[in-house]
Amino acid sequence: DGSKRQPEVDGELTLGLLAPRGLVIMDDMTPGRAGPDPVREFWLGHPELAATELQVSARESVLIAVRIR
């Protein structure tokens, strides 16, 4: 669960561990969460990543991101 508690603090550190084409999978995400979500904002919006969210059950989704630079 690295970078899920404070992505604004440790997200860049985690990203720095990824080589180009490195893959990150974050589970235990809540689909359709209301309000601001710093985890989704960081991982889905980062310019060095291609990322998507997949809903895997009624109560859970996963984020999958690959480093493109």
C-alpha positions in Angstrom: 0.0 0.0 0.0 2.9 2.3 -0.6 1.9 5.8 -1.8 -1.7 5.3 -1.0 -1.7 7.1 2.4 0.1 10.3 1.3 0.7 10.3 -2.4 1.6 14.0 -2.4 4.5 13.0 -0.1 5.6 9.5 -1.2 4.2 9.2 -4.7 7.2 10.7 -6.4 9.5 8.5 -4.3 7.6 5.4 -5.4 7.6 6.6 -9.0 11.3 7.1 -8.8 11.7 3.4 -8.1 10.1 2.5 -11.4 12.2 2.0 -14.5 10.6 3.0 -17.8 7.8 0.5 -18.6 7.7 -0.4 -14.9 4.3 -1.4 -13.7 2.4 -0.4 -10.5 -0.8 -2.1 -9.4 -2.8 -0.6 -6.5 -5.6 -2.7 -5.1 -8.2 -2.1 -2.5 -9.5 1.1 -4.1 -13.2 2.0 -3.6 -14.9 2.5 -6.9 -16.9 5.7 -7.3 -15.5 7.4 -4.2 -17.1 10.8 -3.8 -15.0 13.9 -3.3 -11.3 14.6 -3.8 -9.1 11.6 -4.1 -5.4 12.4 -3.9 -4.4 8.8 -4.8 -6.4 8.8 -8.0 -5.3 12.3 -8.8 -1.6 11.4 -8.5 -1.6 8.1 -10.3 -4.1 8.7 -13.0 -3.0 12.2 -13.7 0.8 12.0 -13.6 2.5 13.0 -16.9 5.0 10.2 -16.6 2.4 7.5 -16.4 -0.2 5.8 -18.5 -2.8 4.6 -16.0 -6.4 3.3 -15.7 -8.8 2.1 -13.1 -10.5 -1.3 -13.4 -13.5 -2.2 -11.3 -13.0 -5.8 -10.2 -16.1 -6.2 -8.0 -19.0 -4.1 -6.7 -16.8 -2.9 -3.8 -13.3 -2.8 -5.2 -11.2 -1.5 -8.0 -7.5 -1.5 -8.9 -5.3 1.2 -10.4 -2.8 0.0 -13.0 -0.1 2.4 -14.2 3.0 2.0 -16.4 5.8 4.5 -16.5 6.1 5.9 -20.0 9.2 8.1 -19.3 
